[in-house]
Amino acid sequence: MPDYAQSEPLLEVNHLKKYFPIRRGFFKKIVGYVKAVDDVSFFVMEGETLGLVGESGCGKTTTGRTLMRAIPPTSGEILFRDPNLGRVNIPDLDPDQLKLVRKNMRVIFQDPYASLNPRMTLLEIVGAPLRAMNLAKGKELEDRVAEMLQRVGLRPEYMRRYPHAFSGGQRQRIGLARALAPLPKFVVCDEPVSALDVSVQAQILNLLEDLQADLGLTYLFVAHDLSVVAHICDRVAVMYVGKIVELAETQELYTKPKHPYTEALMSAIPLPDPRPRQKRVLLTGEVANPANPPSGCYFHPRCNYAIPLCSQETPVWREIEPGHFVSCHRAHELTLAGAVDLTS
């Protein structure tokens, strides 16, 4: 568990927004915006794993890609404590500075099939970031690729083979090796196990934990499987229609949720033992349209606890208890049901 009393987080995000323009007509006039990420703030301490969960389309992956500046943010700060450049704001960096920072900020992609070039060998794939950043070449590059393949559980002699020769789990290990080859400090894990079989998921999750301990890594773990998140994450942030609605330590969030949407997510977790009955919280209506979100709280049309204030005013993001942040008008007065303890 990281020390949350540290003076400075490794990554701090303040009021991050990413709006995609909607264009129509012959002249492609902008008629609106899709608010994919809408005023998101959080921090990640060095050595921790922060989970980012929510329904498909809520903005989790866009948030992760915006942090890397794979897509430019519309506004907001992304403050990263780089070992070489110090504390920098990612959106303000020039191309040369961004190249330096990306040595310490890497990403693991979701699809182990689409994310690997079928015409490149493992040596070329894993060695690509080392060559691009001028970190190694020739025999040194081969040695570092061989070492990284061993770290992720693959044999060094595989480096002359192509991705088609490997299974899905092995391909994800190749993606891990590529991301970790420059020895980064911070890694965005974009649903790294969702495309894999359950038995293989466990192997990759254990590998991620071992690598974190060995290399001193910090993870932003994007996922929608709450059982997986409970296993690997120190804290969890819950997203709904581009906004983070709740953030707390994993045990606290799962057993004592403060937002009605979090309660609904917890009630949907399948239990390994069917005998203890858990009441399912059923949500009515449809997920809000990020191009035309409702007034006030975005969740109020589906909320079982909504009052008139919820449709009139946007709730303030506040710390309701030490380390427990929530965006809900009624957080202080509601007693919500959590999940069975999955973190033990």
C-alpha angles and dihedrals in degrees: 000000000000123000106258090190090071113128094235135021122229090236128020123184120194125189094332116188133181116182121179114207120238110219126193139170133034093299093045093237116190107247099169147331137257105227097214093163114021119187100323122178129178142126136225121210122216112272097015133112114227115195121214113198139170144113122310110281096023093120103262097129093040089054091052094048092047090054088057090044088236080136118023116246120239091224142331139078128284105187115190126183101223118191091225106032100031121221108355136173106233097211091055097053122113119227094267093050091045090054090054093048093049089063085070098035115061137163135220111207128222103233113060090193102049095039096062123072106236091209095058127080122230089258090057094042099048092036094050097090091044091054094042092053095041091240098132143354140178116003093354090057092050091049093050092047090050091050093049092048089054091050091057094046102262127122117251092229088067091073092094093055130092127239094255089071093065138074124241093264092048091049091054088052087054089052089050091051091050093049094047099041094097089049096241129195098219129037129188107212104200103199091308096179104032093096094050135086115265095251091050091047090061091051093051093046091051089047091052090052093048092049091048091055094044099043101030094243129176118210137203099198113201112195146135098209103094093193090059091046091052090054100051110022130088093196133012132212119199119212129200123178096338097318133097105233100179139012129179144130110299098250092046095048095047097047102031110029117179100193123070091225091056089050090054092050092050092051090056095059108113113235120226089219111053094196099081105071117222118196111238117225107218118204119211126212130021133301110272118264108249089210091056109018121182122259120266115004110012090219098052097097089062100033120113091205100047120139128186091269090062092065094043106047133036109239117243120245103239143158104252094177131006106297093355114111125183141169106214133113092218100040093116096053103038124090106202131190118247132201128270108276104277096164098074 
